[in-house]
């Protein structure tokens, strides 16, 4: 009995320590959702459309929302039976070299009259790019069909997106790991390998899956897709 009491005390003491450790190391807890008593598992429903979900989390999606409004694609983020790969602000504007954010890798240039030469800079908004470029970027992150843990396989597979180019395909699969997760565009030549979601398997009221990424996805080349 004494041993059991000691274990209970230690468990209570360890819980706030674990919470503090997560905060110290910058780890975010996934938002909790209502328990689904019929399924017997925590519900993955966000109880809103995908665009409303984005608007509800401007703390992490403000740049994505700005890009959607810039290209007037709000209706494209209300579709049923698709898979949304939503890049967070980190995917756009992180200055960490290992992150290779979109603004880092798509710098713009201007002629500096004082220096007498072209100067590169990283923008702070997707509005700095041509509207068609931003539109294609967004549509590339919407996959045709509903895909999550229940129907993806461990075999990397190409899936069609709503972008128009013949190379606008996304590679998705279940990563075999100690903690199984989804993986995206892990192919030779991609700017970053082993991209995994920070939050996955969310389900919108529109009837679509949502996976949240701290990285953006770059499309493959024809050679990588074996297209002549």
Protein Blocks (a to p, Z undefined) as FASTA:
>chain_A
ZZmmmmmmmmmmmmmmmmmmmmmnopacdddddddfknopacfbeoiafklmmmmmmmlm
mmmmmmmmmnopmmmmmcghiacddddfklmmocbfklopaklmmcccdddfklopacdd
ddfbfklpcfklmmmmmmmmpcedjddfklpcfbdcddddfbfbfklccdddddddfbdc
ddehiaghiabghiacfbghiacfkopacdddfbdcddddfklnopZZ
